[in-house]
Amino acid sequence: MTAYIVFTREATTDQSELDAYGQAVAKSFAGHPLKVLTAYGSQQVLEGTPPEGVVILEFPDIEAARAWYDSPAYQEVVKHRWNGSSYRVVIVQGT
């Protein structure tokens, strides 16, 4: 069943680290069955505090999502995101 990883950026703390992440993250997609559904598009906030940005990635299933997230290629890159920002990241199973 389809799964989605949803990233919501709450705050930027070091733009240079986020820039390094942004320049390298696409390389981690190689060999993984994912589709970028949205990446920092315009928002219309209906409730709550607006995030700085939202990214949604689609995968065939939760296992494929975890395989990408836990991959050595992504774990090398994600350090820049952790050093440069505060995010919420969840995997959501589709219906």
KOLGU-4560 file (N, C-alpha, C; in nm, 3 decimals, padded with zeros to 5 digits):
<recs>
<n_xx: 00.083 n_yy: -00.117 n_zz: 00.000 ca_xx: 00.000 ca_yy: 00.000 ca_zz: 00.000 c_xx: 00.088 c_yy: 00.124 c_zz: 00.000 mol: A seq: 1 type: MET>
<n_xx: 00.052 n_yy: 00.223 n_zz: -00.079 ca_xx: 00.130 ca_yy: 00.346 ca_zz: -00.094 c_xx: 00.159 c_yy: 00.410 c_zz: 00.042 mol: A seq: 2 type: THR>
<n_xx: 00.278 n_yy: 00.469 n_zz: 00.053 ca_xx: 00.317 ca_yy: 00.541 ca_zz: 00.175 c_xx: 00.379 c_yy: 00.674 c_zz: 00.135 mol: A seq: 3 type: ALA>
<n_xx: 00.371 n_yy: 00.768 n_zz: 00.226 ca_xx: 00.421 ca_yy: 00.903 ca_zz: 00.201 c_xx: 00.511 c_yy: 00.945 c_zz: 00.317 mol: A seq: 4 type: TYR>
<n_xx: 00.622 n_yy: 01.007 n_zz: 00.283 ca_xx: 00.701 ca_yy: 01.073 ca_zz: 00.387 c_xx: 00.668 c_yy: 01.221 c_zz: 00.374 mol: A seq: 5 type: ILE>
<n_xx: 00.625 n_yy: 01.279 n_zz: 00.486 ca_xx: 00.588 ca_yy: 01.420 ca_zz: 00.490 c_xx: 00.689 c_yy: 01.493 c_zz: 00.578 mol: A seq: 6 type: VAL>
<n_xx: 00.754 n_yy: 01.592 n_zz: 00.519 ca_xx: 00.852 ca_yy: 01.675 ca_zz: 00.588 c_xx: 00.788 c_yy: 01.813 c_zz: 00.608 mol: A seq: 7 type: PHE>
<n_xx: 00.788 n_yy: 01.863 n_zz: 00.728 ca_xx: 00.747 ca_yy: 02.001 ca_zz: 00.752 c_xx: 00.861 c_yy: 02.073 c_zz: 00.822 mol: A seq: 8 type: THR>
<n_xx: 00.911 n_yy: 02.176 n_zz: 00.756 ca_xx: 01.021 ca_yy: 02.254 ca_zz: 00.815 c_xx: 00.959 c_yy: 02.358 c_zz: 00.908 mol: A seq: 9 type: ARG>
<n_xx: 00.995 n_yy: 02.347 n_zz: 01.035 ca_xx: 00.942 ca_yy: 02.438 ca_zz: 01.137 c_xx: 01.026 c_yy: 02.564 c_zz: 01.150 mol: A seq: 10 type: GLU>
<n_xx: 01.159 n_yy: 02.551 n_zz: 01.143 ca_xx: 01.246 ca_yy: 02.667 ca_zz: 01.159 c_xx: 01.383 c_yy: 02.639 c_zz: 01.097 mol: A seq: 11 type: ALA>
<n_xx: 01.440 n_yy: 02.740 n_zz: 01.037 ca_xx: 01.576 ca_yy: 02.734 ca_zz: 00.984 c_xx: 01.672 c_yy: 02.792 c_zz: 01.087 mol: A seq: 12 type: THR>
<n_xx: 01.780 n_yy: 02.720 n_zz: 01.114 ca_xx: 01.879 ca_yy: 02.768 ca_zz: 01.210 c_xx: 02.014 c_yy: 02.796 c_zz: 01.144 mol: A seq: 13 type: THR>
<n_xx: 02.042 n_yy: 02.734 n_zz: 01.029 ca_xx: 02.168 ca_yy: 02.756 ca_zz: 00.958 c_xx: 02.143 c_yy: 02.734 c_zz: 00.809 mol: A seq: 14 type: ASP>
<n_xx: 02.127 n_yy: 02.843 n_zz: 00.736 ca_xx: 02.093 ca_yy: 02.834 ca_zz: 00.594 c_xx: 02.201 c_yy: 02.763 c_zz: 00.513 mol: A seq: 15 type: GLN>
<n_xx: 02.327 n_yy: 02.779 n_zz: 00.548 ca_xx: 02.433 ca_yy: 02.714 ca_zz: 00.472 c_xx: 02.423 c_yy: 02.561 c_zz: 00.483 mol: A seq: 16 type: SER>
<n_xx: 02.384 n_yy: 02.511 n_zz: 00.599 ca_xx: 02.363 ca_yy: 02.366 ca_zz: 00.615 c_xx: 02.244 c_yy: 02.320 c_zz: 00.530 mol: A seq: 17 type: GLU>
<n_xx: 02.137 n_yy: 02.398 n_zz: 00.529 ca_xx: 02.021 ca_yy: 02.361 ca_zz: 00.446 c_xx: 02.057 c_yy: 02.367 c_zz: 00.298 mol: A seq: 18 type: LEU>
<n_xx: 02.139 n_yy: 02.462 n_zz: 00.259 ca_xx: 02.183 ca_yy: 02.470 ca_zz: 00.119 c_xx: 02.263 c_yy: 02.345 c_zz: 00.081 mol: A seq: 19 type: ASP>
<n_xx: 02.350 n_yy: 02.299 n_zz: 00.170 ca_xx: 02.428 ca_yy: 02.177 ca_zz: 00.145 c_xx: 02.335 c_yy: 02.057 c_zz: 00.131 mol: A seq: 20 type: ALA>
<n_xx: 02.235 n_yy: 02.049 n_zz: 00.217 ca_xx: 02.134 ca_yy: 01.942 ca_zz: 00.210 c_xx: 02.061 c_yy: 01.948 c_zz: 00.075 mol: A seq: 21 type: TYR>
<n_xx: 02.015 n_yy: 02.065 n_zz: 00.039 ca_xx: 01.940 ca_yy: 02.081 ca_zz: -00.085 c_xx: 02.019 c_yy: 02.044 c_zz: -00.209 mol: A seq: 22 type: GLY>
<n_xx: 02.149 n_yy: 02.070 n_zz: -00.206 ca_xx: 02.233 ca_yy: 02.038 ca_zz: -00.321 c_xx: 02.263 c_yy: 01.889 c_zz: -00.332 mol: A seq: 23 type: GLN>
<n_xx: 02.253 n_yy: 01.816 n_zz: -00.221 ca_xx: 02.295 ca_yy: 01.675 ca_zz: -00.221 c_xx: 02.181 c_yy: 01.574 c_zz: -00.212 mol: A seq: 24 type: ALA>
<n_xx: 02.064 n_yy: 01.614 n_zz: -00.166 ca_xx: 01.960 ca_yy: 01.517 ca_zz: -00.134 c_xx: 01.912 c_yy: 01.438 c_zz: -00.256 mol: A seq: 25 type: VAL>
<n_xx: 01.902 n_yy: 01.501 n_zz: -00.373 ca_xx: 01.850 ca_yy: 01.430 ca_zz: -00.491 c_xx: 01.934 c_yy: 01.308 c_zz: -00.527 mol: A seq: 26 type: ALA>
<n_xx: 02.064 n_yy: 01.314 n_zz: -00.500 ca_xx: 02.150 ca_yy: 01.199 ca_zz: -00.530 c_xx: 02.110 c_yy: 01.077 c_zz: -00.448 mol: A seq: 27 type: LYS>
<n_xx: 02.054 n_yy: 01.100 n_zz: -00.329 ca_xx: 02.013 ca_yy: 00.987 ca_zz: -00.244 c_xx: 01.890 c_yy: 00.915 c_zz: -00.298 mol: A seq: 28 type: SER>
<n_xx: 01.821 n_yy: 00.975 n_zz: -00.395 ca_xx: 01.701 ca_yy: 00.914 ca_zz: -00.453 c_xx: 01.736 c_yy: 00.798 c_zz: -00.547 mol: A seq: 29 type: PHE>
<n_xx: 01.858 n_yy: 00.795 n_zz: -00.599 ca_xx: 01.897 ca_yy: 00.695 ca_zz: -00.697 c_xx: 01.871 c_yy: 00.554 c_zz: -00.646 mol: A seq: 30 type: ALA>
<n_xx: 01.804 n_yy: 00.474 n_zz: -00.727 ca_xx: 01.777 ca_yy: 00.335 ca_zz: -00.693 c_xx: 01.656 c_yy: 00.315 c_zz: -00.603 mol: A seq: 31 type: GLY>
<n_xx: 01.585 n_yy: 00.423 n_zz: -00.570 ca_xx: 01.468 ca_yy: 00.413 ca_zz: -00.482 c_xx: 01.343 c_yy: 00.454 c_zz: -00.559 mol: A seq: 32 type: HIS>
<n_xx: 01.236 n_yy: 00.377 n_zz: -00.544 ca_xx: 01.111 ca_yy: 00.406 ca_zz: -00.616 c_xx: 01.030 c_yy: 00.515 c_zz: -00.546 mol: A seq: 33 type: PRO>
<n_xx: 01.064 n_yy: 00.639 n_zz: -00.572 ca_xx: 00.992 ca_yy: 00.748 ca_zz: -00.507 c_xx: 00.952 c_yy: 00.853 c_zz: -00.608 mol: A seq: 34 type: LEU>
<n_xx: 00.850 n_yy: 00.928 n_zz: -00.570 ca_xx: 00.801 ca_yy: 01.037 ca_zz: -00.652 c_xx: 00.785 c_yy: 01.159 c_zz: -00.562 mol: A seq: 35 type: LYS>
<n_xx: 00.842 n_yy: 01.271 n_zz: -00.604 ca_xx: 00.827 ca_yy: 01.396 ca_zz: -00.529 c_xx: 00.691 c_yy: 01.455 c_zz: -00.567 mol: A seq: 36 type: VAL>
<n_xx: 00.599 n_yy: 01.460 n_zz: -00.471 ca_xx: 00.466 ca_yy: 01.514 ca_zz: -00.497 c_xx: 00.461 c_yy: 01.665 c_zz: -00.481 mol: A seq: 37 type: LEU>
<n_xx: 00.534 n_yy: 01.716 n_zz: -00.384 ca_xx: 00.546 ca_yy: 01.861 ca_zz: -00.366 c_xx: 00.674 c_yy: 01.890 c_zz: -00.289 mol: A seq: 38 type: THR>
<n_xx: 00.732 n_yy: 02.005 n_zz: -00.319 ca_xx: 00.853 ca_yy: 02.048 ca_zz: -00.249 c_xx: 00.850 c_yy: 02.199 c_zz: -00.236 mol: A seq: 39 type: ALA>
<n_xx: 00.811 n_yy: 02.245 n_zz: -00.121 ca_xx: 00.813 ca_yy: 02.386 ca_zz: -00.086 c_xx: 00.725 c_yy: 02.472 c_zz: -00.177 mol: A seq: 40 type: TYR>
<n_xx: 00.610 n_yy: 02.417 n_zz: -00.218 ca_xx: 00.515 ca_yy: 02.495 ca_zz: -00.296 c_xx: 00.443 c_yy: 02.598 c_zz: -00.209 mol: A seq: 41 type: GLY>
<n_xx: 00.365 n_yy: 02.682 n_zz: -00.273 ca_xx: 00.291 ca_yy: 02.782 ca_zz: -00.197 c_xx: 00.189 c_yy: 02.712 c_zz: -00.107 mol: A seq: 42 type: SER>
<n_xx: 00.158 n_yy: 02.776 n_zz: 00.004 ca_xx: 00.069 ca_yy: 02.718 ca_zz: 00.105 c_xx: -00.050 c_yy: 02.808 c_zz: 00.130 mol: A seq: 43 type: GLN>
<n_xx: -00.159 n_yy: 02.747 n_zz: 00.167 ca_xx: -00.275 ca_yy: 02.816 ca_zz: 00.222 c_xx: -00.301 c_yy: 02.751 c_zz: 00.356 mol: A seq: 44 type: GLN>
<n_xx: -00.259 n_yy: 02.814 n_zz: 00.462 ca_xx: -00.272 ca_yy: 02.757 ca_zz: 00.596 c_xx: -00.417 c_yy: 02.772 c_zz: 00.641 mol: A seq: 45 type: VAL>
<n_xx: -00.478 n_yy: 02.661 n_zz: 00.678 ca_xx: -00.616 ca_yy: 02.662 ca_zz: 00.723 c_xx: -00.627 c_yy: 02.661 c_zz: 00.875 mol: A seq: 46 type: LEU>
<n_xx: -00.531 n_yy: 02.597 n_zz: 00.941 ca_xx: -00.532 ca_yy: 02.590 ca_zz: 01.087 c_xx: -00.389 c_yy: 02.582 c_zz: 01.138 mol: A seq: 47 type: GLU>
<n_xx: -00.364 n_yy: 02.636 n_zz: 01.254 ca_xx: -00.235 ca_yy: 02.621 ca_zz: 01.321 c_xx: -00.128 c_yy: 02.714 c_zz: 01.267 mol: A seq: 48 type: GLY>
<n_xx: -00.011 n_yy: 02.695 n_zz: 01.322 ca_xx: 00.106 ca_yy: 02.774 ca_zz: 01.285 c_xx: 00.161 c_yy: 02.725 c_zz: 01.152 mol: A seq: 49 type: THR>
<n_xx: 00.183 n_yy: 02.814 n_zz: 01.057 ca_xx: 00.232 ca_yy: 02.769 ca_zz: 00.928 c_xx: 00.377 c_yy: 02.721 c_zz: 00.936 mol: A seq: 50 type: PRO>
<n_xx: 00.409 n_yy: 02.610 n_zz: 00.870 ca_xx: 00.548 ca_yy: 02.569 ca_zz: 00.861 c_xx: 00.620 c_yy: 02.655 c_zz: 00.758 mol: A seq: 51 type: PRO>
<n_xx: 00.752 n_yy: 02.656 n_zz: 00.765 ca_xx: 00.829 ca_yy: 02.727 ca_zz: 00.663 c_xx: 00.816 c_yy: 02.660 c_zz: 00.527 mol: A seq: 52 type: GLU>
<n_xx: 00.800 n_yy: 02.529 n_zz: 00.528 ca_xx: 00.788 ca_yy: 02.456 ca_zz: 00.402 c_xx: 00.744 c_yy: 02.314 c_zz: 00.423 mol: A seq: 53 type: GLY>
<n_xx: 00.693 n_yy: 02.253 n_zz: 00.315 ca_xx: 00.642 ca_yy: 02.116 ca_zz: 00.319 c_xx: 00.695 c_yy: 02.041 c_zz: 00.197 mol: A seq: 54 type: VAL>
<n_xx: 00.738 n_yy: 01.917 n_zz: 00.221 ca_xx: 00.779 ca_yy: 01.826 ca_zz: 00.114 c_xx: 00.704 c_yy: 01.695 c_zz: 00.136 mol: A seq: 55 type: VAL>
<n_xx: 00.648 n_yy: 01.640 n_zz: 00.028 ca_xx: 00.581 ca_yy: 01.510 ca_zz: 00.037 c_xx: 00.640 c_yy: 01.419 c_zz: -00.070 mol: A seq: 56 type: ILE>
<n_xx: 00.691 n_yy: 01.304 n_zz: -00.026 ca_xx: 00.746 ca_yy: 01.202 ca_zz: -00.115 c_xx: 00.654 c_yy: 01.081 c_zz: -00.113 mol: A seq: 57 type: LEU>
<n_xx: 00.629 n_yy: 01.023 n_zz: -00.229 ca_xx: 00.544 ca_yy: 00.904 ca_zz: -00.241 c_xx: 00.631 c_yy: 00.781 c_zz: -00.268 mol: A seq: 58 type: GLU>
<n_xx: 00.597 n_yy: 00.671 n_zz: -00.199 ca_xx: 00.667 ca_yy: 00.543 ca_zz: -00.215 c_xx: 00.563 c_yy: 00.433 c_zz: -00.235 mol: A seq: 59 type: PHE>
<n_xx: 00.604 n_yy: 00.320 n_zz: -00.291 ca_xx: 00.509 ca_yy: 00.210 ca_zz: -00.311 c_xx: 00.453 c_yy: 00.154 c_zz: -00.180 mol: A seq: 60 type: PRO>
<n_xx: 00.534 n_yy: 00.160 n_zz: -00.073 ca_xx: 00.491 ca_yy: 00.107 ca_zz: 00.056 c_xx: 00.582 c_yy: 00.160 c_zz: 00.167 mol: A seq: 61 type: ASP>
<n_xx: 00.548 n_yy: 00.130 n_zz: 00.291 ca_xx: 00.627 ca_yy: 00.179 ca_zz: 00.404 c_xx: 00.769 c_yy: 00.124 c_zz: 00.400 mol: A seq: 62 type: ILE>
<n_xx: 00.784 n_yy: 00.000 n_zz: 00.359 ca_xx: 00.917 ca_yy: -00.060 ca_zz: 00.354 c_xx: 01.008 c_yy: 00.015 c_zz: 00.258 mol: A seq: 63 type: GLU>
<n_xx: 00.955 n_yy: 00.056 n_zz: 00.144 ca_xx: 01.034 ca_yy: 00.132 ca_zz: 00.046 c_xx: 01.070 c_yy: 00.269 c_zz: 00.102 mol: A seq: 64 type: ALA>
<n_xx: 00.976 n_yy: 00.330 n_zz: 00.174 ca_xx: 01.003 ca_yy: 00.461 ca_zz: 00.235 c_xx: 01.115 c_yy: 00.450 c_zz: 00.337 mol: A seq: 65 type: ALA>
<n_xx: 01.107 n_yy: 00.349 n_zz: 00.423 ca_xx: 01.212 ca_yy: 00.328 ca_zz: 00.523 c_xx: 01.345 c_yy: 00.293 c_zz: 00.458 mol: A seq: 66 type: ARG>
<n_xx: 01.340 n_yy: 00.216 n_zz: 00.350 ca_xx: 01.465 ca_yy: 00.178 ca_zz: 00.282 c_xx: 01.538 c_yy: 00.302 c_zz: 00.233 mol: A seq: 67 type: ALA>
<n_xx: 01.464 n_yy: 00.401 n_zz: 00.178 ca_xx: 01.530 ca_yy: 00.524 ca_zz: 00.136 c_xx: 01.577 c_yy: 00.604 c_zz: 00.257 mol: A seq: 68 type: TRP>
<n_xx: 01.488 n_yy: 00.627 n_zz: 00.355 ca_xx: 01.523 ca_yy: 00.710 ca_zz: 00.469 c_xx: 01.643 c_yy: 00.653 c_zz: 00.545 mol: A seq: 69 type: TYR>
<n_xx: 01.647 n_yy: 00.522 n_zz: 00.562 ca_xx: 01.755 ca_yy: 00.457 ca_zz: 00.637 c_xx: 01.879 c_yy: 00.429 c_zz: 00.553 mol: A seq: 70 type: ASP>
<n_xx: 01.874 n_yy: 00.458 n_zz: 00.424 ca_xx: 01.987 ca_yy: 00.425 ca_zz: 00.336 c_xx: 02.112 c_yy: 00.504 c_zz: 00.375 mol: A seq: 71 type: SER>
<n_xx: 02.228 n_yy: 00.445 n_zz: 00.353 ca_xx: 02.353 ca_yy: 00.517 ca_zz: 00.382 c_xx: 02.362 c_yy: 00.649 c_zz: 00.306 mol: A seq: 72 type: PRO>
<n_xx: 02.314 n_yy: 00.652 n_zz: 00.182 ca_xx: 02.321 ca_yy: 00.775 ca_zz: 00.103 c_xx: 02.240 c_yy: 00.887 c_zz: 00.168 mol: A seq: 73 type: ALA>
<n_xx: 02.118 n_yy: 00.857 n_zz: 00.214 ca_xx: 02.038 ca_yy: 00.962 ca_zz: 00.277 c_xx: 02.090 c_yy: 00.996 c_zz: 00.416 mol: A seq: 74 type: TYR>
<n_xx: 02.134 n_yy: 00.898 n_zz: 00.490 ca_xx: 02.184 ca_yy: 00.926 ca_zz: 00.625 c_xx: 02.309 c_yy: 01.013 c_zz: 00.622 mol: A seq: 75 type: GLN>
<n_xx: 02.384 n_yy: 01.006 n_zz: 00.515 ca_xx: 02.500 ca_yy: 01.095 ca_zz: 00.502 c_xx: 02.455 c_yy: 01.239 c_zz: 00.478 mol: A seq: 76 type: GLU>
<n_xx: 02.352 n_yy: 01.257 n_zz: 00.398 ca_xx: 02.302 ca_yy: 01.390 ca_zz: 00.362 c_xx: 02.217 c_yy: 01.453 c_zz: 00.472 mol: A seq: 77 type: VAL>
<n_xx: 02.138 n_yy: 01.373 n_zz: 00.541 ca_xx: 02.041 ca_yy: 01.427 ca_zz: 00.637 c_xx: 02.109 c_yy: 01.501 c_zz: 00.752 mol: A seq: 78 type: VAL>
<n_xx: 02.234 n_yy: 01.475 n_zz: 00.776 ca_xx: 02.307 ca_yy: 01.546 ca_zz: 00.881 c_xx: 02.303 c_yy: 01.696 c_zz: 00.858 mol: A seq: 79 type: LYS>
<n_xx: 02.307 n_yy: 01.738 n_zz: 00.733 ca_xx: 02.301 ca_yy: 01.881 ca_zz: 00.701 c_xx: 02.163 c_yy: 01.938 c_zz: 00.739 mol: A seq: 80 type: HIS>
<n_xx: 02.057 n_yy: 01.863 n_zz: 00.712 ca_xx: 01.924 ca_yy: 01.911 ca_zz: 00.748 c_xx: 01.911 c_yy: 01.923 c_zz: 00.899 mol: A seq: 81 type: ARG>
<n_xx: 01.961 n_yy: 01.822 n_zz: 00.971 ca_xx: 01.956 ca_yy: 01.825 ca_zz: 01.118 c_xx: 02.035 c_yy: 01.944 c_zz: 01.173 mol: A seq: 82 type: TRP>
<n_xx: 02.149 n_yy: 01.975 n_zz: 01.112 ca_xx: 02.233 ca_yy: 02.085 ca_zz: 01.158 c_xx: 02.179 c_yy: 02.222 c_zz: 01.120 mol: A seq: 83 type: ASN>
<n_xx: 02.088 n_yy: 02.226 n_zz: 01.023 ca_xx: 02.043 ca_yy: 02.355 ca_zz: 00.973 c_xx: 01.899 c_yy: 02.391 c_zz: 00.998 mol: A seq: 84 type: GLY>
<n_xx: 01.825 n_yy: 02.300 n_zz: 01.065 ca_xx: 01.682 ca_yy: 02.329 ca_zz: 01.077 c_xx: 01.614 c_yy: 02.238 c_zz: 01.178 mol: A seq: 85 type: SER>
<n_xx: 01.489 n_yy: 02.271 n_zz: 01.202 ca_xx: 01.402 ca_yy: 02.188 ca_zz: 01.283 c_xx: 01.287 c_yy: 02.142 c_zz: 01.194 mol: A seq: 86 type: SER>
<n_xx: 01.270 n_yy: 02.012 n_zz: 01.182 ca_xx: 01.166 ca_yy: 01.953 ca_zz: 01.097 c_xx: 01.081 c_yy: 01.856 c_zz: 01.177 mol: A seq: 87 type: TYR>
<n_xx: 00.963 n_yy: 01.832 n_zz: 01.128 ca_xx: 00.882 ca_yy: 01.716 ca_zz: 01.167 c_xx: 00.880 c_yy: 01.627 c_zz: 01.045 mol: A seq: 88 type: ARG>
<n_xx: 00.902 n_yy: 01.499 n_zz: 01.064 ca_xx: 00.903 ca_yy: 01.404 ca_zz: 00.952 c_xx: 00.824 c_yy: 01.281 c_zz: 00.994 mol: A seq: 89 type: VAL>
<n_xx: 00.725 n_yy: 01.246 n_zz: 00.911 ca_xx: 00.643 ca_yy: 01.128 ca_zz: 00.942 c_xx: 00.625 c_yy: 01.047 c_zz: 00.814 mol: A seq: 90 type: VAL>
<n_xx: 00.605 n_yy: 00.916 n_zz: 00.834 ca_xx: 00.561 ca_yy: 00.828 ca_zz: 00.725 c_xx: 00.414 c_yy: 00.802 c_zz: 00.749 mol: A seq: 91 type: ILE>
<n_xx: 00.336 n_yy: 00.822 n_zz: 00.644 ca_xx: 00.192 ca_yy: 00.800 ca_zz: 00.651 c_xx: 00.154 c_yy: 00.696 c_zz: 00.547 mol: A seq: 92 type: VAL>
<n_xx: 00.082 n_yy: 00.594 n_zz: 00.589 ca_xx: 00.036 ca_yy: 00.492 ca_zz: 00.497 c_xx: -00.089 c_yy: 00.542 c_zz: 00.426 mol: A seq: 93 type: GLN>
<n_xx: -00.092 n_yy: 00.522 n_zz: 00.295 ca_xx: -00.210 ca_yy: 00.561 ca_zz: 00.215 c_xx: -00.326 c_yy: 00.467 c_zz: 00.239 mol: A seq: 94 type: GLY>
<n_xx: -00.439 n_yy: 00.507 n_zz: 00.186 ca_xx: -00.559 ca_yy: 00.423 ca_zz: 00.203 c_xx: -00.598 c_yy: 00.359 c_zz: 00.072 mol: A seq: 95 type: THR>
</recs>
